[in-house]
Amino acid sequence: MKEVLEFLKLCRVYFIATEEGDQPRVRPFGAQCEFEGKLYLTTSNQKAVYAQMQANPKVEISGMSPDGRWIRLTAEVVFDKRREARKAMLDACPELSHLYSLDDGKFEVFYLKNATAIICSFTSEPVTYTF
């Protein structure tokens, strides 16, 4: 999991795909942290992506690092309502404080479970991580 976390940080921006009915939806994300040994991401419960993940927790993530490697990650999201989890995200990504506050009622964090990540490049064999 740590290798995947570090790779997502390296990408800076990565894209999460969800579904809405029969239509795929993709949008950029860029905040992540480790909390209690799990990879956490964040969103607002005011966004369509939140409703989409509530309806179907399966997501795919893709991003590309500056050195030309890319990641393909499949997982299920699990929302964590604990204040400690939100605090860990704000501590790891203080730039989020211009969007969210700890108890604003819209700040949501979630972790990835049943995850398989493949980091690929044109010059080496893919590396697979599961967590």
N, C-alpha and C positions, 0 to 999 in steps of 0.2 A: 504494500500500500504506500509506503514512504516513497518508493521510486515513482509511482504514479502521481502522488502529490507534488513532488519536485518537478516532474515533467510538466504538469499543468501550470505551475508557477512560471516555468521557463516559457511556456506558450504565451503567457499573459492573458490572451483572449482565446477562449475555446467555445465550441458551439454545442448546445444541448438540443437534441431532437425529442419531441413528444408527439402525441397524436391528438387530434380533435375530430372525433367521428372517423371519417375515412381520409382525412387530410393531415399529412405530416406538417409539423411546425418546428422551426429551428430558430434559435436566437442566441446571441453572444452572452457569455458569462465570464467572470474574471476573478472571483473571490473564492478562496478555498482555505481550509485549515484542517489540522489534525486535532481531534478531541477524543479522548478515551480510546485511542488506537484505531479510530475510524476516520475516513475521509468525509469531511463535511463541506457542503456548498450552501448557498443562501438565495433567497428570493423574497418577494413581497406577496402576502396573501391577497393583495389587490390586483395582481396580474393574472392574465389568462393562463400562463404557464403553471401557476399554482393549481388552478382548477383542473388543468389537464393532467398533472401529476397525481392529483387526488383521485381522478377517475381511472387512470391507468399509471401505476408507479414505474412501469418499465420505460427506461430512457436509453438513448445512445449519445455519446459525447465524442467529439472529434476536434482536434486542434493540431497546429503545426508549430514546431519550435523554430527559432531563428537559424538553426543549423540544418534545416531541411528535413528533420525527422517528423513523423506524425503519429498521432495516437488515435486508436479506435477503441472505445470503451462501452461495454453494455453493462447495465446494472438495474437494480430496483432502488427507488428512493424510499426512505423512511423518515418522516418528519419527526423532529424532536422538539417538544414544546417546553423543555426545561430552560429556565433562565440561564443556567450555567453553560449550556451549549451556545446560546446566543452571545453570552459574554465572551466565550472562547473565540467566536468568530470576529467580534468587534476588536478584541485584543490582537488577533492575528492580522486583521485587515482594518486598521483605523480609518482608512479612507471611506469606509462604509458609513461612518458617523455623519456624513453630510446627507445621507439618505434615510438612515434608520437610527433609532435609539433603542436601548435595551427593552423598554416596556411600552413601546409605542403602539402595540396591538397589530402591527402589520409586518414586522420583521420576523421571518421564518427561516429556520435552518433545517437541513436534512442531511442524512448520511447515505452512502451508497452501500448496498449489500448485494450478495450474489454477483459480484462484479468480476468481469474479465476484461483486462486491458491488453491491447497489443500495440507495442511501440515499433514502428517500421521505419525503414530507410531504403534508399536505392542502393546503398553500398554495403549493407550487412543484413544478416538474417533477422526476422522479426523476433522480438522478445515478448513473452506472454506473462502476465501477472494475474493471479486470481486472489480475491479477498472478499 
